[in-house]
Amino acid sequence: MQHPRTPDGHYFVVRGRLWRCTNPHLSEVERQLFVDELMAARREVKRAREAADDVALKSARQSVDKAKRALGERGPTWWDDDTDFNRCMIHNTPYANWWLERSNELC
């Protein structure tokens, strides 16, 4: 299932919440490398949780954060202005009218 994207391509919407998209300026090779790192880090988080290893869990979460920043999904925005509505409910953002109009079109 493809989630709707904001008209500027900065976010996708899941259950009314904005999530930052991956930086489209990354090459496919770079993007795949960072996605592979992210998936490996998420597997490490799972293993650390299962083992109740707080030290490993902290390290794994740092690896997840590093990969998400490399993908442009966290940290400084990959677009020109620094406004960031990542994880915000869409109705509390400048995208609210777009979302309402889009929702009305689907009815």
C-alpha positions in Angstrom: 0.0 0.0 0.0 1.3 3.4 -1.0 0.8 6.1 1.6 -0.3 9.5 0.4 2.5 12.1 0.0 2.2 15.8 0.6 2.3 17.9 -2.6 5.9 19.0 -1.9 7.1 15.4 -1.3 8.4 16.1 2.1 6.1 13.8 4.0 3.9 10.8 3.7 0.8 10.4 5.8 -0.2 7.4 8.0 -3.4 7.6 10.1 -3.3 11.4 9.9 0.3 11.8 11.0 3.1 13.2 8.9 6.3 11.1 8.5 9.4 12.6 6.8 10.2 11.0 3.4 13.7 9.8 2.5 15.8 12.4 0.8 15.1 12.1 -3.0 18.5 13.5 -3.8 20.3 10.4 -2.6 21.5 8.1 -5.3 19.8 4.7 -5.4 23.1 3.1 -4.3 23.3 5.4 -1.3 19.7 5.0 -0.4 19.9 1.2 -0.5 23.1 1.2 1.6 21.4 3.3 4.3 18.2 1.2 4.1 20.3 -2.0 4.6 22.0 -0.3 7.6 18.6 0.7 9.0 17.2 -2.8 8.7 20.3 -4.4 10.3 20.1 -1.9 13.2 16.4 -2.7 13.7 17.2 -6.4 13.9 19.8 -5.5 16.5 17.2 -3.6 18.5 15.0 -6.7 18.4 17.8 -9.0 19.6 18.8 -6.6 22.4 15.2 -6.3 23.6 14.8 -10.1 23.6 18.1 -10.5 25.5 17.1 -7.6 27.9 20.6 -6.1 27.2 20.3 -2.4 27.9 23.8 -1.6 26.7 23.2 -3.3 23.3 19.8 -1.8 23.0 21.2 1.7 23.5 23.9 1.0 20.8 21.3 -0.5 18.4 19.0 2.5 18.8 21.9 4.9 18.1 22.6 2.9 14.9 18.9 3.2 13.9 19.1 7.0 14.4 22.3 7.2 12.4 20.8 5.4 9.4 17.6 7.5 9.6 19.6 10.7 9.6 21.6 9.4 6.6 18.3 8.8 4.8 17.2 12.3 5.7 14.3 11.1 7.8 15.6 12.7 10.9 18.0 15.6 11.7 18.3 18.6 9.5 15.7 18.8 6.7 16.8 18.0 3.2 14.7 20.9 1.8 15.5 24.6 1.9 13.6 25.9 4.9 14.0 24.3 8.3 10.4 23.8 9.1 9.8 20.3 10.1 6.4 18.7 10.9 7.8 15.1 11.3 5.4 13.0 13.5 2.9 15.9 13.8 -0.8 15.3 13.3 -1.6 16.7 9.9 -4.5 18.8 11.1 -2.1 20.8 13.2 0.2 21.7 10.2 0.0 23.9 7.1 -1.0 20.7 5.2 -4.3 20.6 7.0 -6.3 22.2 4.2 -4.7 20.0 1.5 -5.5 16.9 3.6 -9.1 18.0 4.1 -9.6 18.8 0.4 -8.0 15.4 -0.5 -10.2 13.6 2.0 -13.4 15.3 0.6 -12.4 14.3 -3.0 -12.2 10.6 -1.9 -15.8 10.6 -0.5 
